[in-house]
Amino acid sequence: MNGQRNQTFDIMKGIGILLMMSCHYFGWNHPWLARTIDSFHMPMFFIVAGYFSKPNSTVSSAKRLIGKYCNRLIGPFAVTELLLAMWAILMVFTKDGNWNTVINKLLSIFWADPYGLQTQFGQLHIGVTWFLISLLIGKVLLIPLSRLNNWSIPISMFLAYGAILLHRVFPYSIWCLSLGLTALPFIAIGWWVRNRELPLWVGIILIISWVLSILFSKMNMYGMDYGCYPLNVMGACGGTYFLYYISKLIESHTKNIAHFLSILGIFSLTVVCAHYLEIETHMTNHICALIPLAIPICLKWLLRYLVTFGIAYAFIKMPYLKKVFR
């Protein structure tokens, strides 16, 4: 929002957050909506993260970058998962839960995989916060890969496709390693284009690829589902390219909307964690149960967005948590 930030990218991330929430809330009942959003919204976050990745020239600078990434991403991940574990404990004492759920949540912190192991305490999983660990893995892997310049993208795609093939044989990986590898090409692409001007014809090809990937293929990063690789990668880049210009139009012509979306973008990581808490704790349902009136379904969905934003606001205002979610 100040001179040091590019508001267009903040707006992109703000729109991406709203798309992510809408996909989770409505995608199950509107498959084409989910298909369109899944085709680019999570890759967009990785591309933007890669765009703002800093090159390193020495071992000491690489260590500083890794430390910075860990401080930025592991803290919110751990706090979110621990809050869910505390919620599970609260449910035990209110007789709405059991200790198996608590143990499941605690084990999931260390397993940290969307499709975790099936245990006697249930299947381990971490839900939306897979993004934080995958981003950490991808950003760390970019550090040595960025030194290869133009080779960084083909090598990252080779590693990603290897992870996809391995997933079909063994669909588990501790700490989202497979997802981090599939995110790597998007991070590398974002880093690669930072100092390059894409010709218009390249953008048109990417947007056409995006349309084709929606119509004839399917991509779901969380599910490690790539219908046609690398068409889906090109399509995700096309969707991101399209969103970039939509965001520039919003920035130029609708200042109030741009301001709101850019704030969401600045605190997008916090909103991701708040969104996961709202989903897992059924917070909105608990609030609705306290209201002695019949609430229209449209207002319930609106309330879900507001509850998520309220949780995120609490994160950035509470004395300790605001240091974690800074």
Secondary structure, DSSP 8 states (H G I E B T S, - for coil): --TTS-HHHHHHHHHHHHHHHHHHHHGGG-HHHHHHHHTTHHHHHHHHHHHT-----SHHHHHHHHHHHHHHHHHHHHHHHHHHHHHHHHHHHTTS--HHHHHHHHHHHHH--TT--EETTEE---GGGHHHHHHHHHHHHHHHHGGGGGGHHHHHHHHHHHHHHHHHH----GGGHHHHHHHHHHHHHHHHHTT----HHHHHHHHHHHHHHHHH--EETTTTEESSTTHHHHHHHHHHHHHHHHHHHHHHH-HHHHHHHHHHHHTHHHHHHHHHHHHHHTHHHHHHHHS-S---HHHHHHHHHHHHHHHHHHHHHSTTHHHHT-
